[in-house]
Amino acid sequence: MSHRNVLTAAGLTEAELTGGTLSVHSPIDGTEVAKVRETRPEEMPAIIAKAQDAFRAWREVPAPRRGELVRLLGEELRNAKEELGAVVTLEAGKIVSEGLGEVQEMIDICDFAVGQSRQLYGLTIASERPGHRMMETWHPLGPCGVITAFNFPVAVWSWNTALALICGDPVIWKPSEKTPLTAMATMKIMERALERFGDDAPDGLLQLVIGGAEIGEALVASKDVPILSATGSTRMGSVVGPKVMERWGRPILELGGNNAMIVAPSADIDMAVRAIVFSAVGTAGQRCTSLRRVIAHESIREDLVAKLAKAYQTLPVGDPRKEGTLVGPLIDGKAREQMRAALKTAKEEGAHVHGGEAVTDNVPDGGAYVAPAIAEMPAQSDIVRTETFAPIIYVMGYDTLEQAIAMQNDVPQGLSSCIFTLNMREAESFLSAVGSDCGIANVNIGPSGAEIGGAFGGEKETGGGRESGSDAWKGYMRRQTNTVNYSAELPLAQGVKFDI
Ligand code: NAD
């Protein structure tokens, strides 16, 4: 199917795809697939005001009814899974099953949020005063700005939106300027859900703004956007986080990762190899949770590297639309250049590198295709501590588990981590307070491919935000502590006397 047909099958019209100022390229072959209209900065105040109006109405709609809108969104996503998945492949370069998987993740969080819409529970708390009752109530907080990265062009919006909607908050979405088309196609699906839902959904409940940092900054700066969820590089988060805090907003930051696997002597090596290959080269190494560091026990390191090098030789790199391809293109030529530069630095720091070269045979012209790389490092140097958004794994050796854990934690980022071991003491130590310092820590599975049921996010330069499952919904609401006195007395807490 031609690029244009993929887009029109997803409901995008000729008028929406032409005549604008933002040029959109497919990483598959570098061709320009659309020129879309950008939101102008002067339009932002009206857009934010509309979200505020929507908030005043939506917060009064009962939460289970709000959940019904999310249920309908899940249904519409099921109906449009193939079409939207194909746009993800076209615009982000993901292989077909990962494009579909991303839409499935949207469906999953919708299902989760529907159930959650009947469970926005607060606590009841024992009061120290007679004739008093204490409890907490969760209330909607206000419009939620959602700024997303190119590599999960729709799933991250859905993690935020499904929860924000049930929590009573309108959403303004600013997708990556590299992937506006998936966002536009998603809004078509959302519109169908809204139409079926009926009049309870106010105008301005869900809005899309298109553009770069400047448009995102309007959301970041506005006091009328109390929640700002931003997913992207640590560089972006270091600008956005303080600005939101400065105006007393609530940032939810999901930033870069530098995820490691410790492979212990007892590990099932064949399983570890499979997990490493998927985590390191899936999405061409462009997941925030992609595996970037392998910390292998010295007794098995050489054997592991040999097995990995063998597996890497047969990896099918190429057109992500083609059946059998496992490694699609990088997002653009700049990303390939960054990969090349990182490998050059690694070599200067003493690395022995397998793979990593540009791939030009049997791939579409114009795309940035690469052979995934393994860099055997003498130590965890600066380049290893840096997130390069490409399929590179740095392999290092260790002697004791304490050393391995220290190495795993000795990077600025704190998103995902794992250990392969059959030794229960090692596994539990890794998950304990003296183990991994990451938001996600796994045993005998790789660091990428999280399910929506758990809270997703990480520590340190990853930003500290949590989204998706568990109690992440609390990030989209305000907590109110209530004390009710049903006695005829007015006792003060802590025994304070204040008689008048
Ligand atoms: P990026 O930081 O270049 O852009 C992300 C988004 O931020 C884009 O929409 C961009 O327009 C916007 N932006 C940039 N500067 C801004 C500013 N000053 N104000 C407001 N908005 C601004 O990131 P990218 O290249 O699209 O994505 C890759 C990065 O995202 C990697 O570092 C990856 O680890 C990270 N990521 C993290 C998670 C997570 O959940 N932790 C998920 C996906 C991606």
Boltz pocket constraint, residues with backbone or C-beta under 6 A from the ligand:
constraints:
  - pocket:
      binder: B
      contacts: [[A, 147], [A, 148], [A, 149], [A, 150], [A, 151], [A, 152], [A, 174], [A, 175], [A, 176], [A, 177], [A, 211], [A, 212], [A, 213], [A, 214], [A, 215], [A, 216], [A, 217], [A, 220], [A, 231], [A, 232], [A, 233], [A, 234], [A, 235], [A, 236], [A, 237], [A, 239], [A, 240], [A, 253], [A, 254], [A, 255], [A, 256], [A, 257], [A, 287], [A, 288], [A, 289], [A, 387], [A, 389], [A, 415], [A, 457], [A, 462]]
      max_distance: 6.0
